[in-house]
Amino acid sequence: MTLKLLAVSASLIGFALTGAAIPGICDEAAAPIKVAAATQGSAPDFTGISNWFNSKPLSIAGLRGKVVLVDFWTYGCVNCVNTLPHVTELYAKYRDKGLVVVGVHTPEFPFERSASNVQAALKRHGITYPVAQDNDSGTWNAYRNQYWPAQYLIDQNGKIVFQHEGEGRYDEIDRAVARLLNANS
């Protein structure tokens, strides 16, 4: 074993033993859940969108009165792909009760900018909810988002009331959606 390989191996073992995240690699898996403060204000609009799939162009103002889950993802991200079955299940469960899911596909790599690749990913994952192609990160930046995947739950008044980065917390997100929908019943 070369000295360089030994040093790399020792570093990786150190990360594993301490539970540290490797910057740029494990950020999305290690990110904690955040509940947005009531003072966070209105959700930003969708901006800089190059394509809309499964929908005509949408706006946050046009979605007032609905509960909206904005899901930032990209098809090349393993963590994002792992969340898709849960997002599509949530959409199927609550779409007839007032939930709108908007996927915001913000590419990390150049090949993820292709509209035909995004369309193929939607088909492959059975995604029928609206998806905005955010190739220039306009919406990503408007939300000040930093992670793939990330979910922002917006109430009927257009306020962000819940935020989560990474995988997991699916039951908590489900309960938050149900609570918002029942509050309007």
VENZI-V778634 format. One record per pair of residues at least 4 apart in sequence whose C-alpha atoms are under 6 Angstrom apart, sorted by sequence separation. I is the first residue (numbers start at 0). J is the second residue. D is the distance in whole Angstrom. If there is no record, write none. Layout:
# VENZI-V778634
((I,J,D) (I,J,D))
This chain:
# VENZI-V778634
((14,18,6) (21,25,5) (90,94,5) (94,98,5) (121,125,6) (136,140,6) (153,157,6) (154,158,5) (174,178,6) (177,181,6) (14,19,5) (20,25,5) (93,98,5) (106,111,5) (121,126,5) (139,144,5) (153,158,5) (106,112,6) (153,159,4) (72,79,5) (152,159,6) (153,160,6) (152,160,6) (152,161,5) (151,161,6) (151,162,5) (150,162,6) (150,163,5) (44,58,6) (149,163,6) (44,59,5) (149,164,4) (148,164,6) (149,165,6) (148,165,5) (112,134,6) (103,130,6) (101,129,5) (102,130,4) (103,131,5) (104,132,5) (105,133,5) (101,130,6) (104,133,6) (105,134,6) (67,98,6) (73,104,5) (65,97,5) (66,98,5) (67,99,5) (68,100,5) (69,101,5) (70,102,5) (71,103,5) (72,104,5) (73,105,6) (67,100,6) (69,102,6) (70,103,6) (73,106,6) (79,148,5) (54,129,5) (72,147,5) (53,129,5) (72,148,5) (52,129,6) (71,148,5) (52,130,5) (71,149,5) (51,130,6) (70,149,6) (51,131,5) (70,150,5) (50,131,6) (69,150,6) (50,132,5) (69,151,5) (49,132,6) (68,151,6) (48,132,6) (68,152,5) (48,133,5) (67,152,6) (67,153,5) (66,153,6) (66,154,5) (66,155,5) (47,137,5) (65,155,5) (46,137,5) (64,155,4) (46,138,5) (63,155,5) (45,138,5) (63,156,6) (63,157,6) (43,141,6) (42,157,6) (41,157,5) (42,158,5) (41,158,4) (42,159,6) (40,158,6) (27,146,6) (27,147,6) (35,160,5) (35,161,5) (34,161,5) (35,162,6) (34,162,5) (33,162,5) (33,163,6) (32,163,5) (30,164,6) (30,165,6) (28,165,5) (27,165,5))
